Structure formats: structure tokens, C-alpha cells
């Protein structure tokens, strides 16, 4: 990161920053995750690149959600969704392997659910699934289905959780998506219990 900054090359720094964001996210180190998400967004703003701005806002919406800062999460996910709308139906470039516009939509749904706006949350999750289906990319659809299952778990809806997670599991098997398979099996266990 420092070498790239010295040379003024954000092109190589941005993926490194995203890697640091992801590293801290999977370790549930959300304060560090938020720090790197802010740095990512700052660099994206410097470049004025709409897909990177979308990813930056989605990163912040993601970190803030898991920190329990639902209103702030919602604000960043709304900005990401607006950028995704401007970009259009083509896949929003992402360093994560799945569409950032879909990610922002499903994270918005979860934030709405935690804020008690259950009907809006369900509608937002349906919107995320619909976009993922239109894009027809297995990792994006699995991501949306998995986090839709997380929403249904938060809303205490085991039947809906099971429906989403079973579809995600089938796609994981069909496309070799082992990382989400392990998570999906966890939520399947919750839904079955």
C-alpha cells in the first residue's frame, strides 16, 4: 500500500486495500474492517470510478451492518444501490467475486430487518435475488441466497430460511463453491432445528 502510494499508483493499491478489508471482516475485526473500507472509499472517490465507488459504499455498508450501526449501513448501501442503478444491469465490477450491487441490496435488506422494517426487508431481499438471477452468475446468486437466509433467520422464519439455503447449497454443489457451502450448511442446521 505504501509503495503504491509513493508511486501514485492506486490501481494496484485498491485491490490490496480490499484484501485488508476482507481479511479483517472474516476475522470479525470490524473496527479494522471499517478503517480499510473508508480507505477504499477514499481512493475510489479520488479516482471518481463509479464501480469502485459502488464497491466502497458496499464495503462500508457491510462493516457497519455487522457493527450494529444499521442506519449508517443503510445509508451506504443506498448509495451503492444508486450507483449500481447508474451503471445498469451489467455486472458491477467487484473485487469480491460477486456483484456489488446485489451485495448492497441484500445487506440493505438485513439492515432493514434489524431495524424492524420486516416487509421492506423482505421486498429488498426479493429485489437482490431478482437482480442476481438476471445476472446469471452462480457466485452472485449464492451470495444473495445465503444472505437472504441470514435475513430469514433474523426474522425467525425457518421455513423461508431453509428454502433459500437449500437453493444455495444446490448451486454450491453444482458450481464447486465450497466457501459458501460450509456457511449454508450452518444455516440449514438452524432452519431444521
C-alpha positions in Angstrom: 0.0 0.0 0.0 2.7 2.5 1.0 4.8 1.7 -2.1 1.8 2.2 -4.4 1.0 5.5 -2.6 4.6 6.7 -3.0 4.5 6.0 -6.7 0.9 7.4 -7.1 -0.4 4.1 -8.4 -3.8 3.5 -6.8 -4.6 0.9 -9.5 -2.6 -1.7 -7.5 -3.3 -0.3 -4.1 -7.1 -0.6 -4.3 -7.1 -4.5 -4.5 -4.6 -4.6 -1.6 -6.9 -2.4 0.5 -9.9 -4.6 -0.4 -7.8 -7.6 0.7 -7.2 -6.0 4.1 -10.9 -5.1 4.4 -11.8 -8.7 3.7 -9.1 -10.1 6.0 -10.4 -8.2 8.9 -14.1 -8.8 8.0 -13.8 -12.6 8.1 -11.9 -12.3 11.5 -14.8 -10.2 12.8 -12.4 -7.3 13.4 -15.0 -4.8 12.3 -13.2 -1.6 13.5 -10.2 -2.5 11.3 -12.5 -3.6 8.6 -14.3 -0.2 8.7 -10.9 1.6 8.6 -9.9 -0.2 5.4 -13.4 0.3 3.9 -13.1 4.0 4.5 -9.6 4.0 2.9 -11.1 2.1 -0.1 -13.9 4.6 -0.5 -11.4 7.5 -0.2 -9.3 6.1 -3.1 -12.4 5.3 -5.1 -13.5 9.0 -4.7 -10.1 10.2 -5.8 -10.4 8.1 -8.9 -14.1 9.0 -9.5 -14.7 5.5 -10.7 -18.5 4.6 -10.3 -17.9 0.8 -9.9 -15.2 1.4 -7.3 -17.4 3.9 -5.5 -20.2 1.3 -5.5 -17.8 -1.3 -4.0 -16.5 1.3 -1.5 -20.0 2.1 -0.2 -21.0 -1.6 -0.2 -17.8 -2.2 2.0 -18.8 0.4 4.5 -22.4 -0.8 4.5 -21.2 -4.3 5.1 -18.8 -3.4 8.0 -21.3 -1.0 9.6 -24.1 -3.7 9.5 -22.1 -6.2 11.5 -21.1 -3.5 14.0 -24.8 -2.9 14.7 -24.8 0.5 13.1 -27.8 -0.2 11.0 -28.9 3.3 10.0 -25.3 4.1 8.8 -25.2 0.8 7.0 -28.4 1.6 5.2 -27.1 5.0 4.1 -24.0 3.4 2.4 -26.0 0.6 0.9 -28.5 3.0 -0.6 -25.6 5.0 -2.1 -24.2 1.8 -3.5 -27.6 0.8 -5.0 -28.0 4.2 -6.6 -24.5 3.7 -8.2 -25.5 0.2 -9.3 -28.6 1.7 -11.0 -26.5 4.2 -12.8 -24.1 1.5 -14.0 -27.0 -0.6 -15.2 -27.8 -4.3 -15.4 -24.3 -5.3 -16.5 -22.3 -6.7 -13.6 -21.0 -4.1 -11.3 -17.2 -4.7 -11.2 -16.2 -6.1 -7.9 -13.1 -7.4 -6.2 -15.2 -9.9 -4.2 -16.2 -12.3 -6.9 -19.9 -11.3 -6.8 -21.9 -8.3 -7.9 -21.5 -5.4 -5.5 -25.0 -4.1 -6.4 -26.5 -7.4 -5.3 -24.4 -7.3 -2.2 -25.6 -3.8 -1.3 -29.2 -4.8 -1.9 -29.1 -7.9 0.4 -27.2 -6.0 3.1 -29.8 -3.2 2.9 -32.5 -5.9 3.4 -30.7 -7.3 6.5 -30.3 -3.7 8.0 -34.0 -3.1 7.4 -34.8 -6.3 9.1 -32.8 -5.4 12.2 -34.4 -2.0 12.2 -37.8 -3.7 12.4 -38.9 -2.9 8.9 -39.7 -6.5 8.0 -41.9 -6.0 5.0 -39.4 -3.6 3.4 -36.6 -6.1 4.3 -38.4 -8.9 2.5 -39.0 -6.8 -0.5 -35.4 -5.7 -0.6 -34.2 -9.3 -0.4 -36.5 -10.3 -3.2 -35.0 -7.4 -5.3 -31.5 -8.6 -4.6 -32.4 -12.2 -5.6 -34.1 -10.9 -8.8 -31.0 -8.9 -9.8 -28.8 -11.9 -9.0 -31.0 -14.2 -11.2 -30.9 -11.7 -14.1 -27.1 -11.6 -13.9 -27.0 -15.4 -14.0 -23.7 -15.7 -12.1 -23.6 -18.6 -9.7 -21.4 -16.9 -7.1 -23.6 -13.8 -7.1 -26.8 -15.8 -6.8 -25.3 -18.0 -4.0 -24.2 -14.8 -2.1 -27.7 -13.4 -2.4 -29.5 -16.6 -1.4 -27.1 -17.2 1.5 -27.6 -13.7 3.0 -31.3 -13.9 2.3 -31.3 -17.0 4.5 -29.5 -14.9 7.1 -32.3 -12.3 6.9 -34.9 -15.0 7.4 -33.0 -16.4 10.4 -33.0 -12.9 11.9 -36.8 -12.6 11.3 -37.3 -16.1 12.9 -38.6 -17.6 9.6 -37.1 -21.1 9.5 -39.2 -22.3 6.5 -38.1 -19.3 4.3 -34.5 -19.7 5.5 -34.5 -23.4 4.6 -35.9 -22.6 1.1 -33.2 -20.1 0.3 -30.3 -22.1 1.9 -31.3 -25.3 0.1 -31.2 -23.5 -3.3 -27.8 -22.0 -2.3 -26.5 -25.5 -1.3 -27.6 -27.0 -4.6 -25.8 -24.2 -6.5 -22.7 -24.6 -4.4 -22.6 -28.3 -5.3 -23.2 -27.6 -9.0 -20.5 -25.0 -9.3 -17.9 -26.0 -6.7 -18.5 -23.0 -4.4 -17.1 -24.6 -1.2 -16.7 -21.5 0.9 -20.4 -20.7 0.9 -21.4 -24.4 1.2 -20.0 -24.6 4.7 -21.8 -21.4 5.8 -25.0 -22.6 4.1 -24.9 -25.9 6.0 -24.7 -24.0 9.2 -27.9 -22.0 8.5 -29.6 -25.2 7.2 -29.0 -26.7 10.6 -30.6 -23.7 12.3 -33.6 -23.9 10.0 -34.1 -27.6 10.6 -33.8 -27.4 14.4 
